[in-house]
Amino acid sequence: MPDMHGTKLVPILIEKFPDCKVIMVTAYNDMEPAVSTINEVAFDYVRKPYSKPELFSKINRAFKDV
């Protein structure tokens, strides 16, 4: 994303849409920024390259957690 880091976007999304379940898709080799964001507000994360079954599993879990 140009001009904004994903870890900065997640808190904004949660503030505007508190019931939103955010699953971050990240290419970070160093997971510290993603992990700290997940611990704060994101529901879960998937590392690139991701597999469709892994992503769909996390999406299904997010829907069940509603």
BELJOTA-V623204 format. One record per residue. N is the residue number from 0. SS is DSSP state (alpha for helix, beta for strand, coil for the rest). PHI is phi in whole degrees, 0 to 359 (none if undefined). Layout:
n: <N;N>
ss: <SS;SS>
phi: <PHI;PHI>
This chain:
n: <0;1;2;3;4;5;6;7;8;9;10;11;12;13;14;15;16;17;18;19;20;21;22;23;24;25;26;27;28;29;30;31;32;33;34;35;36;37;38;39;40;41;42;43;44;45;46;47;48;49;50;51;52;53;54;55;56;57;58;59;60;61;62;63;64;65>
ss: <coil;coil;coil;coil;coil;alpha;alpha;alpha;alpha;alpha;alpha;alpha;alpha;alpha;alpha;alpha;coil;coil;coil;coil;coil;coil;beta;beta;beta;beta;coil;coil;coil;coil;coil;alpha;alpha;alpha;alpha;alpha;alpha;alpha;alpha;alpha;coil;coil;coil;beta;beta;beta;beta;coil;coil;coil;coil;alpha;alpha;alpha;alpha;alpha;alpha;alpha;alpha;alpha;alpha;alpha;alpha;alpha;coil;coil>
phi: <none;288;70;208;275;302;292;274;286;304;300;294;299;295;295;282;229;299;270;288;260;263;247;280;249;232;253;301;279;270;277;306;299;292;297;295;293;300;298;278;216;283;284;193;214;226;269;279;287;258;261;301;301;296;296;296;297;291;295;299;296;296;294;289;277;291>
